[in-house]
Amino acid sequence: MVPEAPFEETEHGRAAGGEGWFVLNARDASWYDRGERGAICHFEEGQDWPQVGVNLFVLGPGNPMSMYHWEADQEDFLVVLGEALLIAEGEERPLRQWDFVHCPVGMNHVIVGAGDGPCVVVAIGAREHQDGEGWGGYPVDEGALRHGAGVEQETTVAEEAYARFEKRQPTRYRDGWLP
């Protein structure tokens, strides 16, 4: 029988304090303020989920979820509120509430907040190749550059790809991030 995980209260929200199953409301979880890249709810704070990662992103208009990239693992996204722009394999595609995006291994992509208000996206990704060499990379793409979500020189180093952004800061949930 799998036990229920205990919770720990931190200055940035609740986090599972051990192995096991749990239920955690996004407003109670740990968050990160990513400045011009929006906010992210980090459900696995203090955990090491080796198979699947799940995050909740809140993006304002023009906020890139990430830099245009590809990964050696599958990723999927569900827009649950608002509008966004998907740049996939060099093509731009508008996204709206309840649009689902499937990114097979090796697909170049990024999501950027769009519309007049916040966009909330659930992100789910496999973790088999997440760390180490061969995880993926950041190719150059003109559309991604136009939307502030691209690199000017191809790289596989995240620190290089995100060098122009401030580091994300741990925080508690802020009113207004979620409906």
N, C-alpha and C positions, 0 to 999 in steps of 0.2 A: 504494500500500500504506500502511495506517495504522500508524504506529509505536506501540510500547508506551511509555506515559508513565513517566518516572522517578519515584522516590519520594523524599520528604524526611522525615526524622525531626524532629518538633517536640516540644516539651515536653508536648504534649497528645495525641500519637499520630502515626501515619503519615498523609501526605497526598500526593496526586499532585502532582508538581512541574513539570508541563507538560502539553501536549496529548497525546492518544492514549488507547489502551485500557489497562485495568488490572484486576487482581484484588486485592481488599483485604478481609481478614477484619475483621468488625465489631469484634472485641476489640482489633485493632491500630489502628483508625481514630481520628480525633479525636472527642471527645465533649463535650457540654455538660451540666452539672448545672443543672437548672432548679428546684431546691428543691421546693416543693409542687406543681410541675408535672411532676415526674419527670425523666428523662434522655433525651437525644437523641443518636444516632450521626449524625455529619455526614459522609457519604461524599464530598461534593463540596468539602470544606475546601480553600481556595486555588484553586478552580476557578470558572468561570462557565458553568453548564449552561443554555443559553438555551431549551431545549425541554421537558425533563422533570426534575423534582426527585424524589429518592428519599431518604427518611429512615427511621430505625428509632427508635421511641419505646419507652421502658420506663416504664410508669405504675404507681404503687402505687394501692391502693384510694382513691378520692376524688380522684386527681390528674387534672385536666383536661388534655387534649392541647393545647388551644387555648381561645380564647374562642368562644362560639357565633357563627358567622359564615357568610357566603356569599361566593363568589368568582366572578369572570368567567371562570375556567378550571375545567376538570374536575379532580376529585380522587377518588382511590380508596384504600381501606384494607383490609388483610388482618390479622386477628387471628391471630397464630401461637402465642400462649401466653396462658393465663389467660382472665379474663372482663373485660368492659367494658360500659358503657352508652352507647348511641347516642341522642342527642337530635337528631331530624331533623324539620324542619318542625313543631316544637312537640310531637312525639310521642316517647315514650321506648320504646326497644327494647333488650332485653338482647342482648349479643353474647358468643359463646364461641369457643373455638379453631376456626380455619379458616373463620369467618364473613368474608365479603367484603362491603364496603360501596362502592357506586358513588354518587358525588355529581355529578350533572350541573351544568352552569353554573347559577348562581343559587340552588342549594339551600342552605337554612339548616341548619347541622349543627355538632355537636361530639361528641367521644368522651371519656368519663371512665372511668378505671380503676375496676374493681369487684371483687367477690369477696374472697377471703382473702389473696391474694398478688399478685405482680407480673403485669402484662399487657404483652405485647410486640406492637406493631403496626407493620407496614410501611405507610408512607404514600407515595403516588405522586401527583404533581400536575403538570399542564401549566403552562407558564411564560409563555405568550403575553402575558397581561395582568397579570402579577404586580406590576410596579412602576408607580407613577404613579396618576393619577386614574382612577377607574373599575375598579380592581382588585377591589372588593367592599366589604363593610361588616359591622358588628356590630349586628344588631337586638336589641331587648329581647325576652326570652323568660322567662317565669316558671319553667319547668322548668330551664332553664340556670342561672338565678339560684339556685334551690334547691340545685343541685349545685356551686355555686361556679364556674361556667363561663360566666357571663353578665354583660352590662353593664346598668347601671341607666338609662343614657341612650344612645340610638342614636348611633353614630359611624362614621366611616370611617378614623379615626386610630388606628393600632396602639398608640402610646404612651399614649393615653387608655384604651383597652380593657384594657391590661395594667398600668396604673399601680399597682395594689395588690400586684403581684408583684415580688420581687427580680429583678434582671437575671440572666440565665443566665451561668454561669461556665465557661470552657473547662477541660477536665480530661481525664485519661486514663480509659480503661475501668476500672471498679471490679468486682472479683469479686462475683458474685451478681446483677449486672444481667441477664445472659443465662444460660439453662440450659446 
